[in-house]
Every structure is written in C-alpha cells, then in structure tokens.
Amino acid sequence: MIRNLRRAVSRAYRKTVDLSHPARSPLGSTVVNCVIYEDGERRAETFPVDEALRRVRKAGRGFVWIGLHEPSATEIAGVAELFDLHPLAVEDAVQAHQRPKVERYEEMLFAVFKTCRYVEHEELTSTSEVVDTGELMVFTGADFVLTVRHGRHGSLGPLREFLEASPDQLAKGPAAVLHAIADHVVDEYLTVADSVQEDIDAVESAVFSVHAARGDAGRIYQLKRELLELKRAVAPLDRPLHALATVQMPPVGPDIQPYFRDVLDHLTRVNEQIASLDALLDSILQAHLAQVTVAQNEDMRKITAWAAIVAVPTMVCGIYGMNFEHMPELHWMYGYPLVVGVMAVSCLLLHRTFRRNGWL
C-alpha cells in the first residue's frame, strides 16, 4: 500500500514540479534543493547550504538535506569542504559509473545506488532501449544528507513529499532518509522488472505463434542485453543492504535497521525475478532456434522432393537427347506421347508419395 501511494505521489509530482530545472531552482543549476528538517517538519525558510548547516549545528537538532544534480569537481569542492567529505567519495560522486556500494568514512556513510527506468516503446525491436540507468550517491552524516544524482531520471522530489507527509519517520534523522532512498530505488527495480516481464511475455507469444518470424532472435538478444543491464544495477546492491541491515554503522542505528531488512527482502525478490526472467529468455531463445532448424529442415525436404520429381523428366529427356541412330521406339509413331505419358505419371506418383509422407 505504501509503495502504491509513493508511486501515485511520484506521478502527480512529475506533472506539477520539476526541481531539476535550473530556472526553477533558487540555488543554481547544480543544487536542486536545500532544506532543513527539525523534528520531522520542514522549515519554510530557504537558506544557502553553508547557512543551513550552520543553523542546524547551532540548534543541535534536526538535519539538512541537500540535493545536487551532476555537479562538476569544481562545483562540489565547496560542499565537500563544508561537510568534510572524504576525497575518494567525492571523486566517486563526480565521476559516477560506480558499482552499488556502501562505504563508511568515520561517522559518515557513502552509498551508491543505480537508478533504473523502463523506457516505453510501441514495438520491441532488435535496437529498442528497454532499461535506462542512472546513478544516485548519498552522503549520510549525523546532521546532513547530501544526494548527488546522475542521469536523466531518478528525481527525489516525490520522495521528499512522501517523507514530509510522514513526520514521525522523518524525525528519525538522516538514516531514515537513506532508508527511504534505498526503498524508493528498489521499488523502481520491481516496477522495471515487471515491465520487462511483459515484454518477454509478448516475445514468447510471438515465438510460439503460428506466424512466428525468424527475426525474433534479434529481439530476444536485445531483451537479454537490457536484462543484463538491470542485473548489473540490482545484484551488487545485495551486500551493501545486508551490511546496513545487520552491521552497526553510524548514523544508522538499531531502530532503522529493521527497515533496511525489509528493503533487502524486496531486493531479494527482484534478484529472483531477474534470474527467472533470464532463464526464461534462454528457454525462449532455444525454442526459437529449434523452430528455425525445423523450418530449415522442412525447406530442405521440399527442395529435395521437387528435385527428385524434376530428375525423372530430366533423365528421360537426357537419354533421348543423345544422338544415337539405333534407339528403341525412335521411329515409332506413338513413341513421343508414350515417353511424355511415362514422365507425367512418374512425376505424379512421386508428388503423391512426397505429399503423403509430409515432404510437400
């Protein structure tokens, strides 16, 4: 129910607000948003990043959540110095193309998630893009959450609204935001996997239909490539989520760990679904190749049958085409129609025999 509510909020949010648009961001093109939360409530005032962090630390409660979109090394340098981020984590956040992971740097956690989106298409072809991936990095400290997003999708605006509607959960601090982000990413995996399964079902129906096309192999291979891209995003996340759910790593406390175990269960389901879809695609491909082989064998039998039929008149005509003076029935009045009749009857008998045996 919570997952469906989050998806509904996400759809409504995308229709009304686009926080990633530079013209609508009061903080510039890189900083998407900077918000202070105290006791689970969002403060109405908007502050620069340094001022927001100063106010939170001066008050001794609450935290600040800053969102960045594809920052350059120069743009993130000031923020990294302000929050005392580890240089290796900052480098990963700028360069992207990282494996999903969770790393601890003293009292701060650095998490990398692969975001996925299903690409809508009218018809699946051998070049259709089915899964589009991006990256989401999360720096989580005692009084801050810094998110860095790479890619054309994965906006956290809807997630912010969802969390702000649950102040009790948001009051648990930055670890609650980290859990919500992980849960949101894994829920998107479930949505993408379900959509890919619909494409696989459509290809399966086409392969086993009466009018199966021999070009279906290209579509099957394309689905396998796209499924592999989804697998690369999902599979490596198992170990980091298991660590968050079982190992004490500040700022994730014991009160938040059960929530990560729930996310881990969802991730396990996605991994199992991807494995079953991959096995199903292998079976579909093998069935398609078997069908192609059977069709080729049928074509060869037809060619062979017609070659045998044509061989009879060819042989007779070849014999009577030789320039011998003394040949049977060469000067007989009914020799020609007799030979033509023998060839016709022989061809008809061969055709009937091949038809009865299923060769024609």
ZAMARGU-4260 file (C-alpha; in steps of 0.2 Angstrom, whole numbers, plus 5000, padded with zeros to 4 digits):
<rodrens>
0) 5000/5000/5000 | 5014/5012/5005 | 5023/5008/4988 | 5007/5012/4978 | 5005/5028/4987
5) 5023/5033/4984 | 5020/5029/4965 | 5004/5040/4965 | 5013/5054/4973 | 5028/5052/4961
10) 5016/5053/4946 | 5007/5068/4952 | 5023/5077/4957 | 5031/5075/4940 | 5016/5083/4932
15) 5017/5099/4943 | 5035/5102/4948 | 5052/5099/4941 | 5065/5104/4954 | 5080/5099/4942
20) 5076/5113/4930 | 5089/5127/4933 | 5077/5141/4930 | 5066/5135/4945 | 5080/5131/4957
25) 5084/5147/4968 | 5101/5139/4972 | 5108/5137/4955 | 5109/5123/4942 | 5119/5111/4952
30) 5110/5112/4969 | 5092/5106/4966 | 5086/5109/4984 | 5092/5113/5001 | 5080/5110/5016
35) 5081/5110/5035 | 5071/5097/5044 | 5068/5099/5063 | 5058/5085/5072 | 5052/5078/5056
40) 5045/5095/5050 | 5052/5105/5035 | 5057/5123/5039 | 5048/5135/5027 | 5064/5146/5025
45) 5076/5143/5011 | 5095/5145/5016 | 5111/5143/5006 | 5120/5127/5010 | 5133/5134/5022
50) 5120/5144/5032 | 5108/5129/5033 | 5121/5118/5040 | 5127/5132/5052 | 5109/5134/5059
55) 5107/5115/5061 | 5123/5113/5071 | 5119/5129/5081 | 5102/5122/5086 | 5109/5105/5090
60) 5095/5096/5082 | 5087/5092/5065 | 5097/5090/5049 | 5099/5097/5032 | 5095/5088/5016
65) 5105/5095/5000 | 5102/5088/4983 | 5114/5090/4969 | 5112/5085/4950 | 5128/5080/4940
70) 5140/5093/4949 | 5157/5095/4942 | 5173/5094/4953 | 5174/5112/4955 | 5155/5114/4959
75) 5156/5101/4973 | 5173/5106/4980 | 5165/5119/4992 | 5151/5107/4998 | 5164/5094/5001
80) 5175/5105/5011 | 5160/5112/5021 | 5154/5094/5026 | 5171/5087/5027 | 5168/5073/5014
85) 5182/5061/5010 | 5191/5064/4994 | 5189/5047/4987 | 5170/5048/4990 | 5169/5065/4982
90) 5179/5058/4967 | 5167/5044/4965 | 5152/5056/4966 | 5159/5067/4952 | 5165/5053/4940
95) 5149/5042/4943 | 5150/5024/4934 | 5152/5016/4951 | 5146/4999/4957 | 5132/5000/4970
100) 5141/5000/4987 | 5141/5007/5005 | 5157/5013/5012 | 5160/5020/5029 | 5171/5035/5032
105) 5172/5038/5051 | 5155/5044/5056 | 5149/5046/5038 | 5142/5034/5026 | 5143/5035/5007
110) 5131/5025/4997 | 5130/5022/4978 | 5113/5016/4970 | 5110/5013/4952 | 5093/5020/4947
115) 5083/5012/4933 | 5069/5017/4922 | 5058/5007/4910 | 5058/5015/4893 | 5041/5015/4885
120) 5041/5009/4867 | 5027/5005/4854 | 5035/4990/4847 | 5050/4980/4853 | 5064/4979/4840
125) 5082/4972/4840 | 5088/4990/4844 | 5075/4996/4857 | 5081/5003/4873 | 5071/4995/4887
130) 5081/4999/4903 | 5088/5016/4906 | 5100/5018/4921 | 5107/5032/4931 | 5116/5034/4947
135) 5112/5041/4964 | 5125/5044/4978 | 5121/5048/4996 | 5132/5055/5009 | 5124/5052/5026
140) 5130/5061/5042 | 5124/5064/5059 | 5116/5081/5054 | 5115/5080/5035 | 5110/5071/5019
145) 5119/5075/5003 | 5112/5067/4987 | 5121/5068/4971 | 5111/5062/4956 | 5117/5057/4938
150) 5106/5053/4924 | 5090/5059/4916 | 5079/5052/4929 | 5078/5047/4947 | 5072/5064/4954
155) 5070/5063/4973 | 5056/5077/4973 | 5042/5065/4975 | 5051/5055/4989 | 5054/5072/4998
160) 5035/5075/4998 | 5031/5057/5003 | 5043/5059/5018 | 5037/5076/5023 | 5020/5068/5024
165) 5027/5055/5037 | 5035/5067/5050 | 5037/5053/5063 | 5048/5043/5051 | 5057/5059/5045
170) 5060/5063/5064 | 5072/5048/5065 | 5085/5058/5056 | 5097/5056/5041 | 5096/5037/5042
175) 5078/5037/5039 | 5081/5047/5023 | 5094/5034/5017 | 5082/5020/5020 | 5068/5029/5010
180) 5080/5032/4996 | 5085/5014/4996 | 5067/5008/4997 | 5062/5020/4983 | 5076/5014/4972
185) 5072/4995/4975 | 5054/4999/4972 | 5058/5006/4955 | 5068/4990/4951 | 5052/4980/4955
190) 5042/4991/4943 | 5055/4989/4929 | 5056/4970/4931 | 5038/4969/4930 | 5038/4979/4914
195) 5052/4969/4906 | 5042/4953/4910 | 5028/4960/4900 | 5040/4962/4885 | 5046/4945/4887
200) 5029/4938/4888 | 5025/4947/4872 | 5041/4939/4863 | 5036/4922/4870 | 5019/4923/4862
205) 5026/4929/4846 | 5039/4915/4845 | 5026/4901/4848 | 5013/4909/4837 | 5008/4902/4820
210) 5016/4916/4811 | 5032/4916/4820 | 5046/4927/4812 | 5064/4922/4810 | 5069/4939/4815
215) 5063/4936/4833 | 5081/4931/4838 | 5086/4949/4837 | 5073/4955/4849 | 5077/4941/4861
220) 5095/4946/4862 | 5091/4964/4864 | 5080/4959/4879 | 5094/4949/4886 | 5106/4964/4885
225) 5093/4975/4893 | 5090/4962/4907 | 5109/4961/4910 | 5110/4980/4912 | 5096/4979/4925
230) 5105/4964/4933 | 5121/4975/4935 | 5111/4988/4944 | 5102/4976/4956 | 5114/4961/4960
235) 5129/4971/4968 | 5117/4980/4980 | 5113/4964/4990 | 5129/4965/5000 | 5128/4984/5005
240) 5110/4982/5010 | 5114/4967/5020 | 5128/4977/5029 | 5116/4991/5033 | 5103/4979/5040
245) 5115/4969/5051 | 5130/4979/5055 | 5131/4994/5066 | 5137/5008/5056 | 5133/5026/5062
250) 5122/5036/5058 | 5111/5020/5055 | 5105/5015/5072 | 5096/4999/5078 | 5079/5007/5076
255) 5082/5009/5057 | 5090/4993/5053 | 5073/4983/5053 | 5068/4994/5039 | 5083/4990/5029
260) 5079/4972/5031 | 5063/4975/5023 | 5071/4983/5008 | 5083/4968/5007 | 5068/4957/5006
265) 5062/4967/4991 | 5079/4966/4983 | 5080/4948/4985 | 5063/4946/4976 | 5070/4957/4962
270) 5085/4946/4960 | 5075/4930/4960 | 5063/4938/4947 | 5078/4943/4936 | 5086/4926/4937
275) 5069/4918/4932 | 5067/4930/4918 | 5085/4927/4912 | 5081/4908/4912 | 5065/4910/4903
280) 5074/4921/4889 | 5086/4907/4887 | 5072/4894/4885 | 5063/4905/4873 | 5079/4908/4863
285) 5082/4889/4862 | 5065/4886/4857 | 5066/4899/4843 | 5082/4892/4837 | 5074/4874/4837
290) 5060/4881/4827 | 5072/4889/4814 | 5081/4872/4812 | 5064/4863/4810 | 5059/4876/4797
295) 5076/4874/4788 | 5074/4855/4788 | 5056/4857/4780 | 5063/4868/4767 | 5077/4856/4763
300) 5064/4842/4762 | 5053/4852/4750 | 5068/4856/4739 | 5074/4838/4739 | 5056/4832/4734
305) 5055/4844/4720 | 5072/4840/4714 | 5068/4821/4714 | 5052/4825/4704 | 5061/4835/4691
310) 5075/4822/4690 | 5063/4810/4681 | 5059/4820/4666 | 5077/4826/4666 | 5084/4809/4665
315) 5072/4803/4651 | 5075/4819/4641 | 5094/4817/4643 | 5093/4799/4637 | 5083/4803/4622
320) 5093/4819/4618 | 5108/4808/4614 | 5112/4807/4596 | 5111/4788/4593 | 5104/4781/4577
325) 5098/4765/4584 | 5086/4768/4599 | 5070/4759/4605 | 5054/4767/4598 | 5064/4781/4590
330) 5054/4780/4573 | 5038/4773/4581 | 5023/4784/4579 | 5017/4783/4597 | 5035/4784/4605
335) 5034/4803/4609 | 5017/4803/4618 | 5022/4787/4627 | 5038/4795/4634 | 5028/4810/4639
340) 5015/4800/4647 | 5028/4790/4657 | 5036/4806/4663 | 5020/4813/4669 | 5014/4798/4678
345) 5031/4796/4686 | 5031/4814/4692 | 5013/4812/4698 | 5017/4796/4708 | 5032/4805/4716
350) 5022/4820/4720 | 5008/4810/4729 | 5021/4800/4738 | 5030/4815/4745 | 5014/4823/4750
355) 5008/4808/4759 | 5025/4807/4769 | 5024/4826/4773 | 5038/4832/4762 | 5027/4843/4752
</rodrens>
